Amino acid sequence: MAYNGRDQEYGGHALQDLPAGGSQYHLPPQENDEEQGRGLLNSGYDQDRLGARTPPDRPVSAYSLTESYAPGASSTMPGQGPTGYGDGGSFGQFGNLDAAAPFPRPDSAFDPEDSWVERQQQPQMGGGLGRSKTRKIKLVQGSVLSIDYPVPSAIKNAVQPQYRDAESGTEEFHKMRYTAATCDPNDFTLKNGYDLRPRMYNRHTELLIAITYYNEDKVLLARTLHHTMQNIRDIVNLKKSTFWNKGGPAWQKIVVCLVFDGIDKADKNTLDVLATVGVYQDGVIKKDVDGKETVAHIFEYTSQLSVTPNQQLIRPTNEGSQNLPPVQMIFCLKQKNTKKINSHRWLFNAFGRILNPEVCILLDAGTKPSPRSLLALWEGFYNDKDLGGACGEIHAMLGKGGKKLFNPLVAVQNFEYKISNILDKPLESSFGYVSVLPGAFSAYRFRAIMGRPLEQYFHGDHTLSKMLGKKGIDGMNIFKKNMFLAEDRILCFELVAKAGQKWHLSYIKAAKGETDVPEGAAEFISQRRRWLNGSFAATLYSLMHFGRMYKSGHNIIRMFFLHIQLIYTTLNTLFAWFSLGSYWLTTSVIMDLVGTPNATSGYHAWPFGDTGTPVVNALLQYLYLAFVMLQFILALGNRPKGSKFTYIASFMVFSLIQGYILVLSAYLVVRAFDTPIGDQISFASTDAFLDSFFGGSSAGGVILVALITIYGLNFVASFMYLDPWHMFHSFPYYLLLMSTYINILMVYAFNNWHDVSWGTKGSDKAEALPSAHVTKGEKNEVVVEEVEKEQEDIDSQFEQTVRRALAPFKEEEEVEKADVEDGYKSFRTGLVVSWLFGNILLIVCITSDKFDNLGWGEPATDRKAHYFQFLLYATAVLSLCYLFYTILQPHLCIVPGLSHSIFRHLIKVFPQRIATQPKPGPPTSTMLKIWSMKKEQKEAENAEGQATGGKKKKVTAAQLRVQKELSLGSTMKTEFPDPDDILNFVLTIDPDEGMYRGSRFTFDFTINQNFPHEPPKVRCREKIYHPNIDLEGKVCLNILREDWKPVLNLNAVIVGLQFLFLEPNASDPLNKEAAEDLRNNREGFKRNVRTAMGGGVVKGRTYDRVLK
């Protein structure tokens, strides 16, 4: 980087080529998806072609970027003084770079969250460098903040001159536009002052490509964005298109929209990638405008830059078809996490209504569209005017060389995706109704989904729950809430059933997308819970509302095929409902056929002989049933992440049993064809043929049909599609694990039907963002004043941004933290399993006759009789023991004389044993003692009554219990505001350890007269930041609710309160924001706790000071 001085000609901040050995720049790829194997650029960027000789309107910078982004480059420039400027006004040039030097990771790499928050703070007006100046921005219609910011010189100069010169009348290549949307997506309209650049430039948007993002890393985002830009290049480079080459440049008809679901969840390194492309800048966003909270931060820019998944910067070079064209980008960063369906509301209701695109393509961050895939999707709509929605082929990402196929779960999912794309999707497409267009890779005609389809679709958006009332998500029953877990299925049905229209859905095989799949058992189970529950509820919804198809505009032929699909779907649903029993019956029947063959058949049990095979089969059947029962216990009480090893063991056991069944099935096939199939089938007549093929004593025909339909069909269809490889590397895994789809996944899903997670998560990061303060201008206009950055400052900050964006990605290893609640649940599950299975094992060992052939022990009938005799004798002995103990305690005997006579007799029989017992006193002395105690108590009560005016104060059982139980430790003390009322007192807790130490908390205890049959009521006086204590002081402690028992005492409650300050419980919260903070960022939670205890502000709320 060189600084030429203010008086010299402006050279710009250009993207230059780097020396070999460490470049982070890269040529546009020649259809190479992995961006590898390309040579580095060898020639400098043509400054004449960029128009460097033409001085800019305003000399904003004199920086010239050379190799300063390369690995090993120093961030401190030679000759640079403390202020950043060297002597003589020159920074000098970077010296030779050591390619082997480590990449200087920026500070944000160590703590990107905190670093990002710091970068958002703007310099104070009037402070800082003397050259800083301010500008006033007029609000659109007095309420909408929309500002244009200069982009770094390097980004601006990277645009090819043919595009920059053609659009010289606009600022889309020179400035980035920021809009702070303080409204609901439905109110983002032209009428309310909101607008978007493509409409401002009077451009027709044919294709709107949306990328929805949650918390993916920068590699996944770059994978999707870069390959999307490559697909746009495929469209722009079409030579013979009758559409794209008319009515203006093709790139002006395409808009890419990125929607990020919340600031907190976003990986801040992805923002550096977007800043490198030019569609984002630090220090721009405003958390509110004149006190009105910003809902979404919207950035707009048109860029020719891209960052590859392996952190290489792609820029145009020379004239060539491989250069990326300009891409119009809209980046919507939502301030809060409000779920994916709300992101789609921003896409369709906000941006879609302004841009009015013909086709909308939906992609999830991480999905990699293959070359020309987006073009194939668009062509489907262009060639079929009745096509309302379409999807492409999604396949699993298998890693380099297919290494992920060694993971059985990945292989199973790969086979599932492949077969769905070969059998299911083409069949449904031929009917005209594809039951689900995956949100990760699908497309819709915008005017087809407008109206009722989107209205029904957005009923699942919880931000609309108040406005929709009972129709909203909060007013729905649990069935409908599960239905909206698969909201894409609802949209598909509503689109096909749209009244008066004849839209249909289709599958386009030429469009391919690659996506990541879960690689761990816990993640796989959790994902399928949502899929299975959502798809089951949505399928029932479509079946129950099929009558709406008659109000659509479909012709009679289409309706005929839709009725066939209705029958097909109904049968599939019924089979799925009974699949749990079907799998068990299939397993047991095959085992019985092989293990206990008919005596007249002449066959022997296989593979362990007539004696061993039935025993092995019985053991495996019991093991199968035991693990099915285990799935119910786990699903009802444990999280998959808390029971990883148990679930992995379950997958292994079911695959072992399934493998054994496959071996037995192969044996049955071989045995069935001992007699040639031609000899088994009779062709004498039709009845004889059917009887010999499907019935009678011949099983060859049935087995042949089963082989063809179960195995042969998959092979034939895969070869017909010229894509058979999954049948060899993934199908074997699927055969072993297919029973787990029912026994594990469906069991877990149905047992967690109640688990529907909705809600808005606040943003900690947004609290630290600057606000836009409104003032009155000279003409009484509403304006916002802010510091205007010099171009040199923008370029300098951009260099650091690119360093962070192109830094090598290192995936953070997730440290598995032991969850206390999961530990408790695991222990409970182990206890229940041990108790239940122990008793089942006892029953099996006593009653089962499966093991009689081994000759071990007695037959089952004898074991039952002997065990019953054992129970009788054991019960008798225990009863005698109880009676004997009662006799040894004569003062408990009802008949004293009898007990003493027996006692004297026992002294003679067992002198030593009885001598050790204390000699009982006579009954009369015991009665006198009790009478004396009652007399003393009565005298004390009379004395108390005389002292209080002659009235005896009644002491209740609750008061006596409270007096007895209030014994506290050194960190706690009680205070009774009314000494005569011990049922209402104040407890003070001074934690001396944990994250709440050094503070003081007071609790009001209110105990009613039903104590201890009802728990006390406890409320915290202070407003504190705690996951188990809400802002009103209510306390979430299990023993204060459903777990309360009369045997519990006040000490248990007080100890429970003390433990809450020692180890807060995020699994059962009252303050959900604090609980989420504790789960996701424990250190940040600690900082927020200290701030709140000091009386500070956390997440926009002020808390009481409790520090001592």
PyMOL commands that set and color helices and strands:
alter all, ss='L'
color gray80, all
select helices_A, chain A and resi 87-89+107-109+112-119+153-157+161-166+185-187+197-200+218-236+250-253+268-277+340-355+373-383+400-406+408-431+446-449+452-460+462-471+473-475+478-496+521-544+546-551+556-577+579-595+599-601+609-637+640-672+677-680+686-694+700-720+726-729+731-737+740-751+764-767+791-805+820-847+852-854+860-888+890-892+896-909+911-915+923-947+957-965+1038-1040+1050-1062+1072-1080+1082-1093
alter helices_A, ss='H'
color red, helices_A
select strands_A, chain A and resi 2-3+25-26+63-64+133-138+145-150+175-181+207-213+254-260+288-289+292-293+296-303+306-307+313-314+327-334+359-364+368-369+387-396+441-445+504-515+774-776+782-788+972-975+984-989+1001-1006+1017-1020+1097-1098+1101-1102
alter strands_A, ss='S'
color yellow, strands_A
deselect
rebuild
show_as cartoon
